[in-house]
Amino acid sequence: MKRVRQVVVVLYDKVDTLDFTGPHDVFGVAGYLGGDFRVGTVSEKGTPVTTVSGITITPRYGIEQCPTADILIVPGGLGSRTEIANERLIAWIREAAAKAELVLFVCTGALLLAQAGLLEGLRVTTNRTAYGLLRSMVSPQETTVVEDVRYVDNGRIVTSGGVTAGFDAALHVVARLCGEARATEVASRLEYAWHAKLDIRRAGTEDVGAIRGLLVGAAQWIRQEVGLMQWREERFSETYVAEWMGKSEMFVASLGGRTVGCFAIQWGYEEIWGEQNSEEAGYFHKFAVSRECQSMGIGTRLINWAEGYVGEQGKTRLRLDCMGDNPALNRYYVRQDFTFCGRYDGQGWAAHLYERPIARCSDAKPS
């Protein structure tokens, strides 16, 4: 039986109309197409609320009657500045978010999550008029407020900028859960010009230079920002990249005609996995995303695409190894639902081994 995810959209007085109707319609249409999303609205008391633009909406639920949310959506609006003092609503958001598979907040909905203490350790964004207010509500050591992006994907928590950016974030979530093809069809039916479609294809000799640039950029970023010499830049010559393309299936991802990511798939890796090496797994390597796109969730989409591709080959698991001394990257893979399987100790370095099962969503296949 196909899983149906319950989507719950939070409403309150002076919520922004497009902040909630955009994501509501994205999941509503996605559910119509796939039969796997059910969308409902909730307010504190279940009584009608009036949006910033003067539209009166009657929610389906009050917080006491609301079913458990698999996906919780918290929109913004002028009312968010008032609702941060609503202890009952904030407590309910905190509890609902803890139970949810995924939380999406739009615009100044970020203020409500900040008040609920849910933004620690995250990169987040909000409406450009509220950057300063959001920064005043979080610890700069624990939370990074990112400006001038449409959305930021932290894994379980996705944040978006103002108003129509909520469309982009919701379509991104649909693509994560159900594949690019579904999200593209939803955008088409809504007549929304969604520019986030990734073109993922098998790499050719013409891509060697671009792949090398991505790998060198990743090595520089790890060294400068993380303080690790995980990858040595001089190692990534064009000859090295060409050799990798010869012994694995190398892929590149393009956005608007620009190469923004790469990864390789191998069908065995006994050197690292040893006795755990399995013909039932695909092994994910040489993963890099352009730093210019670091807050767009492209890494998550490439991993999900690779999972779908590996699954289409009849495999049951997606595997990867990660530098043991890079805690940030290890946390990233854990947020992507990978399970720690063991450790490989090399000469002067160590790798942590991870895997996750294939086919977490019934139609999460490459588009």
PyMOL commands that set and color helices and strands:
alter all, ss='L'
color gray80, all
select helices_A, chain A and resi 17-34+80-83+87-99+109-115+128-137+165-178+180-189+205-226+233-235+238-247+270-276+291-293+298-312+327-335
alter helices_A, ss='H'
color red, helices_A
select strands_A, chain A and resi 5-10+37-43+49-50+56-57+61-62+71-74+102-106+123-124+144-145+151-153+157-160+199-202+249-255+258-266+281-289+317-323+339-345+350-357
alter strands_A, ss='S'
color yellow, strands_A
deselect
rebuild
show_as cartoon
